[in-house]
Amino acid sequence: MPLLDWLNKSDAVRTVQKVPYRLLEAVPELSVGDTNTENMLIQGDNLQALKALLPLYAGKVKCIYIDPPYNTRSAFTHYDDNLEHSLWLSLMYPRLELLRELLTEDGSIWVSIDDNEAHYLKVMMDEVFGRKNFVANVLWQKRTSPDARIHLGGAHDHIMVYAKSVEHTNFNKLGISAEQAKNFKNPDNDPRGAWASADFTAQGWRPNQMYKLQAPNGLEYEPPPGRCWGNIESEYTRLLSEGRMWFGRDETARPRVKNYLSESEGISSWTWWTNSEVGHNQEAKKEINALFGADDAFDTPKPERLLKRVLYVATNPNDLILDSFLGSGTTAAVAHKMNRRYIGIEMGDHAETHCQPRLKKVIEGEQGGISKAVNWQSGGGFHYFRLGETIFDEVGSIHHNVRFAALAAHIWFCETRVPLASRADSPLLGIHNDTAYYLLYNGILGDRRPQSGNVLTQAVLDSLPKHNGRKIIYGEASRFGKPRLEAENIVFKQIPYDVRAV
């Protein structure tokens, strides 16, 4: 597969390994609503925030939507085209790597972009997600009128859609619109109601679908060249007996199959999303102005209807959504109104000046955007976080601010590559592939006394929850020699030296 190369790509590829693991520090005074909520708003560099989320959320995010900088010669201080382009590519690559790890096996990622970087992004995402996992390039008609200042006015943005594993990914169908429903008629007074007919052939040659078909009036039909019938002969016979086949008013047309409006499960989304269906830039601007006023509005928001379409197609209620370029908070606001769980990350002051008050208004029952369409009333909540200390201090020791639960989540993910199921409150973190993982740590790294519980002794071992199989125990020191550890089927790992970065 062809790969994209750029200045300093090798550094970008290694970036994820160099990013330190940071704690997430709760900010209760900026959190709003239900204290039992799982919704999170994180302020801080999104690369470091994504790394911090890995121990708890790897493989748990159903849908990622991001709207990164478009690199339109205003995203960076540098304006040398080659340097600016390389900086943008180096910005995106490590973030896409981390985002992939956070997706569920049946999850998908949707990335908004324009023509400046769309085609480079496609090649990069082929590399990170695998070309076979490319789903579609959705075109969103973002404008309502042409730009007379240029020869060919840009009317659309791209939304690149990739699956974590395309064979496991299914998308929801869209409901039949009132306009589409007009295509359903009932010229033969079928008791099942209005219907629309579809071609009863399929492309290709399949031996059991190449039969000679007989119509009720005795006419016989064979599949057209290069095609076969849409189903096997016994299925055709069943459809015919149930009155589900259509041969035209005079019953001399080639066979078609009826699809009933009453039985319709919807239609699969096209990749062309018009502004009448999902909104446009002007609509988005009006929404943000209504929330913050024209003098304090966000520059480049997306309309709520656009995010509603993405989340409707890609998720179901209570699924987890992530946006690591949250901007003005549209993704989180729409997810909240659609009863999805969410994690939003915003690097700058917008997290506090725009995202937090916007989500607070949603919880209070704000009625703009899609609120009326989804019958949104009020309720729910979110927790506000900022990035805290790194897990290691400047000399490589566990930072004194790191508490047991955070270190436990980190160690579990490093060992198993799956997130810890719940907050750790016991030395036994869990059992994975018949190996039990233990952590002896009380938050005071310098305390090496055996009675402190951080040192593996016979008394400490006797107090641990039992496991007959292999045991990996993290602690500050061990009083057992190698033969004794082998006899107890223990692998001892010393803190901080054996604690790895993710």
Secondary structure, DSSP 8 states (H G I E B T S, - for coil): ------TTHHHHHHHHHHS--EEEEE-GGG-EE-TT---EEEES-HHHHHHHHHHHHTT-EEEEEE-----SS-SSS---HHHHHHHHHHHHHHHHHHHHHHEEEEEEEEEEE-TTTHHHHHHHHHHHH-GGGEEEEEEEE--SS--TTSSS---EEEEEEEESSGGG-----B---HHHHTT-B-TT--TT--EEEEE-EEES--GGG---EE-TTS-EE---TTEEESS-HHHHHHHHHTT-EE-TTTT-S--EEEEEGGG---B---SEE-HHHH--HHHHHHHHHHHH-GGG--SS---HHHHHHHHHHH--TT-EEEESS-TTTHHHHHHHHTT-EEEEEE-STHIIIIIHHHHHHHHHT--STTTTTTT-----EEEEEEEEEESB-TTSSB-TT--HHHHHHHHHHHHHSS--SS---SSEEEEETTEEEEE---S-TT---GGGT-EE-HHHHHHS---SSEEEEEESEE---HHHHHHTTEEEEETTTT----
